[in-house]
Amino acid sequence: MSQPSEQYAFPKGFLWGAATAAHQIEGSPLADGAGPSIWTRFAHTPGMMLNGDTGDVACDHYNRWRDDVKMMRELGLHHVEVSDGTSAETSAASTSHLFACMRK
């Protein structure tokens, strides 16, 4: 296999990052008093999802965030965009907590 050409090399100082989409990653859609999101309602509507899958567990980031943060560090990620599906009151606290853990 040949080496990548300079044309496809990332610029010096390039920072890797990741992004999430709430319904596909979180799981636990009703935890800690959160109400159902539009996606939770949609996924629970009979006939809308293949095999009746709901996303209620998804990647279970809600419960496994510590492992996820560890993995992000191991991958050398410097930026994470978090999209969550909880209400504004809950998401502000949980997102702040995640960012604080990423900075440690």
C-alpha positions in Angstrom: 0.0 0.0 0.0 1.4 3.4 -0.9 1.8 6.3 1.4 -1.0 9.0 1.3 0.0 11.9 -0.9 0.5 15.4 0.6 -2.7 16.3 -1.1 -4.6 14.2 1.4 -2.6 14.9 4.5 -4.2 16.7 7.4 -2.7 20.1 8.1 -0.2 20.6 10.9 -2.1 21.3 14.1 -5.3 19.6 12.9 -7.4 18.6 15.9 -9.6 15.5 15.8 -13.0 15.6 17.3 -16.3 13.7 17.4 -20.0 14.5 17.4 -23.1 12.7 18.8 -26.7 12.6 17.9 -29.0 12.2 21.0 -31.3 9.4 19.9 -28.6 7.3 18.5 -26.3 7.4 21.5 -27.9 8.3 24.8 -30.3 5.6 25.8 -32.3 6.1 29.0 -34.8 8.6 27.4 -36.9 9.1 30.5 -34.2 9.0 33.1 -33.9 11.7 35.8 -37.3 13.2 35.1 -36.7 13.9 31.4 -39.8 13.8 29.2 -40.0 11.9 25.9 -38.4 13.7 23.0 -40.0 13.8 19.5 -37.7 10.9 18.5 -38.8 8.9 21.5 -42.5 9.4 20.6 -41.8 8.6 17.0 -39.8 5.4 17.7 -42.6 4.2 20.0 -45.3 4.7 17.4 -46.3 1.2 16.1 -45.1 0.6 12.6 -42.6 3.5 12.4 -39.4 1.6 13.3 -38.0 -1.6 11.7 -38.3 -4.5 14.1 -39.9 -2.2 16.7 -36.5 -0.8 17.7 -36.9 2.2 19.9 -33.5 3.6 20.8 -34.3 3.3 24.5 -30.9 1.8 25.1 -29.0 2.9 22.0 -25.3 3.1 22.8 -26.2 3.6 26.5 -24.0 6.7 26.7 -26.2 7.9 29.6 -24.9 5.1 31.8 -21.5 4.5 30.1 -20.3 8.1 29.7 -17.2 7.5 31.8 -16.1 4.7 29.5 -16.9 6.9 26.5 -14.9 9.8 27.8 -11.9 7.5 28.5 -12.2 6.2 24.9 -12.3 9.7 23.5 -9.1 10.5 25.4 -7.4 7.3 24.2 -8.4 8.3 20.6 -6.7 11.7 21.1 -9.9 13.6 20.5 -9.8 17.3 21.4 -13.3 18.4 20.6 -16.7 16.8 21.1 -20.0 18.1 20.0 -22.8 16.8 22.2 -26.4 16.7 21.0 -28.8 15.6 23.6 -32.5 15.0 23.6 -33.4 15.9 27.1 -35.2 19.1 28.3 -33.1 22.3 28.5 -32.9 22.1 32.3 -31.5 18.6 32.4 -29.3 18.9 29.3 -27.5 22.0 30.6 -26.4 20.2 33.8 -25.5 16.9 32.1 -23.6 18.6 29.2 -21.6 20.8 31.7 -20.7 17.6 33.6 -19.5 15.8 30.5 -17.3 18.8 29.5 -15.8 19.0 32.9 -14.9 15.4 32.7 -13.3 15.8 29.3 -11.1 18.6 30.7 -9.7 16.5 33.5 
